Structures are given as structure tokens and as C-alpha cells.
Amino acid sequence: MNFALILMTNTLLALLLMIITFWLPQLNGYMEKSTPYECGFDPMSPARVPFSMKFFLVAITFLLFDLEIALLLPLPWALQTTNLPLMVMSSLLLIIILALSLAYEWLQKGLDWTE
């Protein structure tokens, strides 16, 4: 009963928020609001500098691997369970998946900084 009530409340809240976003007017700022502000002076350099796509891809790859490695952090506490073979096999599976994905990135030259 409680789960159904929570599910219904969350669904109604999500629908309400979606309806509100359609009813609110679109805020279209004019050019003056979108320019960078430097204490009343004209900008010294353009605000939109080019960004290295290679750096972006390496950063995203780092975040993905960092998130997957964070899954191994509760491993010492998980090893104290009664079902030790399952915990060891699941952690080894995660490590193998990490190693294979790292090898794939390496072979696809996803970690090379220069071309």
C-alpha cells in the first residue's frame, strides 16, 4: 500500500512539473544579457573559446572508469557475508569487465592524447 502511494505521488509530481514547464513562457534573452560582464569594460577575449574534443572524450572516459571503480569500494564489507563465492565471482567479473573495457579503449586509441 505504501509503495503504491509513493509511486502514485511521484508520478503525479513528475506530471505536474512537466505541465508547469509547458505553461511557463519561454525566456528568450536578448543579446546584451548573453554577453560576458567584465566590470563594465568590453570583453578582453571571446567568452566562447574552442574546446579540445580529445580532452572531453578522455575526461568522460575517466569519469566512467572512476564510477565503475567506485563500485568496488564496498567490497571489504561484502566479503564478510556468508555467500563468499558469489561475492568473489561478482567482484572478479567487475574487474574483468573493467580490464576488457580499458583494453578496448586502448586499442581504439581512445586514450591517446596526440594523433
CORQUINOR-V995410 format. One record per pair of residues at least 6 apart in sequence whose ideal C-beta (glycine too) atoms are under 7 Angstrom apart, sorted by the first residue. I is the first residue (numbers start at 0). J is the second residue. If there is no record, write none. Layout:
i->[I,I]
j->[J,J]
//
This chain:
i->[35,35,37,53,56,57,60,60,64,67,70,71,71,74,77,78,80,104]
j->[42,46,43,112,109,110,104,109,97,97,93,90,93,90,86,86,86,110]
//
